[in-house]
């Protein structure tokens, strides 16, 4: 029996014949949820059919290799690989029961199974295919740095008709390279909020500051001083590279689970930062505040909206947040527009809290953020 320990929360385990009853119960109670994208799965009409399917998988080493996704001893879904031994290749698929989305369970499970396929089982290539409009499913390979190879036109027939399929791939050499660069932890955990970094795509990532970032950080700050000193209350205190080094040391001495700050890198260059400050839970639940800045030469390319979206995705899952806020100067139209494009709504106006101007507070609930993500 195969078992992969993903982290303290998730375990992947190969099912046995006795699991047929449990799997059928999960499918039967989630037919509406699963039916749109996985009609073949919900076509199973009895425990006997599910048992027969399991027996075929167990007897066929080159067929599909399903693993139960187990969270705190509860089965919440299935992830599996269809292996083609002749080509040292595999295709990974996955599903979760309703109500388990938005916690990073699929991404972490997928990272673990991909790591096992490419490093332990000697596969050369892993493919993930998802319907073009299935944004949740497509987000998984995109977060893991898979290459988008293209679209298969009308490749799958669903209840609504034929749909195009997006195809993503990862090679063993690319996976090893991503690990060496710190994008993916060898244990298969790409989306913990601290280290390893959050990989947005093959060129863009968020990561914690390091002591050797001081020179690059100071150079970026100094070249943007006129912009940053007006909008921020901290940049005018950083007048030397030693000041930047002290700031980094201060942030790295903090509790490693607090999540602030994350530096934004594009094509190997530091372009800005996203700070996520968590707050103590109150009657409205656990929240965090997001603040961000980017060098002027990098504006207008959509980098910061992608960085903030990735940071909020990871923070809500990692810290189990009920909501997130963004503070923006009333006259800082770029920062305000970014918050609105992210789906945040104006919550209140704080008058006189900044030396320069009033501050507008935007907010979004975790549930609304998940709905917005599904529509992206």
DAWOTA-V278645 format. One record per residue. N is the residue number from 1. PSI is psi in radians with two decimals (NA if undefined). Layout:
n=[N/N]
psi=[PSI/PSI]
This chain:
n=[1/2/3/4/5/6/7/8/9/10/11/12/13/14/15/16/17/18/19/20/21/22/23/24/25/26/27/28/29/30/31/32/33/34/35/36/37/38/39/40/41/42/43/44/45/46/47/48/49/50/51/52/53/54/55/56/57/58/59/60/61/62/63/64/65/66/67/68/69/70/71/72/73/74/75/76/77/78/79/80/81/82/83/84/85/86/87/88/89/90/91/92/93/94/95/96/97/98/99/100/101/102/103/104/105/106/107/108/109/110/111/112/113/114/115/116/117/118/119/120/121/122/123/124/125/126/127/128/129/130/131/132/133/134/135/136/137/138/139/140/141/142/143/144/145/146/147/148/149/150/151/152/153/154/155/156/157/158/159/160/161/162/163/164/165/166/167/168/169/170/171/172/173/174/175/176/177/178/179/180/181/182/183/184/185/186/187/188/189/190/191/192/193/194/195/196/197/198/199/200/201/202/203/204/205/206/207/208/209/210/211/212/213/214/215/216/217/218/219/220/221/222/223/224/225/226/227/228/229/230/231/232/233/234/235/236/237/238/239/240/241/242/243/244/245/246/247/248/249/250/251/252/253/254/255/256/257/258/259/260/261/262/263/264/265/266/267/268/269/270/271/272/273/274/275/276/277/278/279/280/281/282/283/284/285/286/287/288/289/290/291/292/293/294/295/296/297/298/299/300/301/302/303/304/305/306/307/308/309/310/311/312/313/314/315/316/317/318/319/320/321/322/323/324/325/326/327/328/329/330/331/332/333/334/335/336/337/338/339/340/341/342/343/344/345/346/347/348/349/350/351/352/353/354/355/356/357/358/359/360/361/362/363/364/365/366/367/368/369/370/371/372/373/374/375/376]
psi=[2.32/2.37/2.29/2.10/1.87/-0.92/-2.91/-0.27/-0.64/2.37/2.44/2.31/2.39/2.40/2.69/3.03/-0.66/-0.26/-0.07/-0.72/-0.78/-0.78/-0.73/-0.68/-0.72/-0.78/-0.79/-0.60/-0.01/0.48/-0.77/-0.69/-0.73/-0.36/-0.54/-0.79/-0.32/1.12/-0.53/-0.59/-0.81/-0.06/-0.25/2.14/-0.06/2.82/-0.61/-0.72/-0.73/-0.70/-0.72/-0.71/-0.76/-0.73/-0.68/-0.70/-0.70/-0.61/-0.16/1.65/-0.38/0.11/-2.62/2.40/1.57/2.60/2.36/2.38/1.98/2.12/2.05/0.82/0.19/2.26/2.14/-0.01/-2.98/2.44/2.47/2.88/2.25/1.96/2.38/1.58/-0.61/-0.63/0.11/0.83/2.77/2.64/2.25/2.38/2.84/2.74/2.62/2.64/2.81/2.45/-0.10/0.00/2.80/0.16/0.04/0.21/-0.78/-0.76/-0.79/-0.70/-0.71/-0.73/-0.72/-0.75/-0.62/-0.74/-0.74/-0.73/-0.80/-0.59/-0.74/-0.69/-0.08/0.33/2.65/-0.43/2.38/2.34/2.48/2.25/2.42/2.55/2.44/-0.66/-0.05/1.38/-0.61/-0.79/-0.68/-0.50/-0.48/-1.00/-0.52/-0.70/-0.52/0.05/0.31/2.64/2.26/1.85/-0.49/-2.87/2.28/2.03/2.27/0.86/-0.40/2.44/2.04/3.01/-0.55/-0.07/-2.97/2.43/2.64/2.58/2.23/2.37/2.22/2.60/2.71/2.26/2.73/-0.70/-0.64/-0.67/-0.75/-0.73/-0.67/-0.65/-0.75/-0.56/-0.07/0.15/-0.61/2.21/2.38/-0.37/-0.07/0.69/1.59/-0.24/0.40/2.64/-0.43/-1.67/2.47/3.01/2.88/1.97/2.05/-0.79/-2.90/-0.21/-0.23/2.38/2.84/2.40/2.82/2.65/2.65/2.81/-0.53/0.14/-0.12/-0.81/-0.78/-0.69/-0.81/-0.70/-0.77/-0.75/-0.79/-0.62/-0.19/0.41/-0.75/-0.68/-0.83/-0.62/-0.53/-0.75/-0.36/2.75/0.08/-0.50/-0.54/-0.16/-0.15/1.59/-0.14/2.91/-0.53/-0.63/-0.72/-0.69/-0.71/-0.67/-0.77/-0.76/-0.69/-0.76/-0.60/-0.30/-0.24/2.89/2.18/-0.17/0.14/-0.31/0.23/2.37/3.05/2.21/2.49/2.14/2.37/2.11/0.68/-0.05/2.42/2.16/-0.24/-2.84/2.67/2.16/2.29/1.90/1.99/2.64/2.76/2.47/2.41/-2.79/-0.37/-0.02/-3.13/2.35/2.95/2.69/2.32/2.26/2.71/2.70/2.70/2.55/2.47/-0.57/-0.23/-0.01/2.76/0.16/0.06/0.22/-0.77/-0.59/-0.63/-0.68/-0.78/-0.68/-0.75/-0.71/-0.75/-0.74/-0.89/-0.70/-0.77/-0.73/-0.84/-0.77/-0.01/0.94/2.63/-0.30/2.89/2.51/2.77/2.26/2.25/2.41/2.44/-0.54/-0.01/1.43/-0.53/-0.80/-0.69/-0.73/-0.64/-0.79/-0.73/-0.66/-0.49/-0.17/0.13/2.65/2.65/2.22/-0.78/2.93/2.10/1.97/2.34/0.19/-0.30/2.59/-0.43/-0.60/3.06/2.81/2.33/2.29/2.12/2.67/2.76/2.42/2.76/-0.63/-0.73/-0.63/-0.73/-0.71/-0.74/-0.70/-0.68/-0.44/-0.16/NA]
